[in-house]
Amino acid sequence: MNTLNEVLKYNEQFVENKGYEPYETTGLPDKRVVILSCMDTRLVELLPRAMNLKNGDVKIVKNAGAVVSHPFGSIMRSILVAVYELQAEEVWVIGHHDCGMGKVNPNELLHKMEESVTKEVVSSMKHVGIDLHSWLKGFTTVQDGVRDSVSMIENHPLLPKNLPVHGLVIDPATGKLDRVTE
């Protein structure tokens, strides 16, 4: 709770001093791009700077691994809203080297969950049709993860077929970008 109180105290001064003024923009992405990126803390400022993006240029959707794990989940919904309602004309999936999703062991993660919420709760998921091992599975390489997400997006039945979807990988140490897909 201390961190939240510190943030709220800072925010009060931020608003009072009109610190928001340099960030004023519309709700539409100027560059007409929606980016799916990993939630890794190293990318918060590095990713936009490495791509010369400023506030208002793009929509950024973040999750663990930049993974589209379900064609009708919240990630795909956000991309579709960006395309149809917010004027995005391209989708970029950007994974990164040294991603934690490449290291996720579903068995170990489930064990941690069982210790926290009980084994019964975790095992009850299979009775409602949820395969937690598949749901928690990461990827073998970041490039494979990016390719899988790009494929899910490109082949989505509700996405325009001519919409460009690109896959990239960023180095979280240097910001260097490499194309994975065209």
Disulfide bonds with the S-S distance in Angstrom:
none
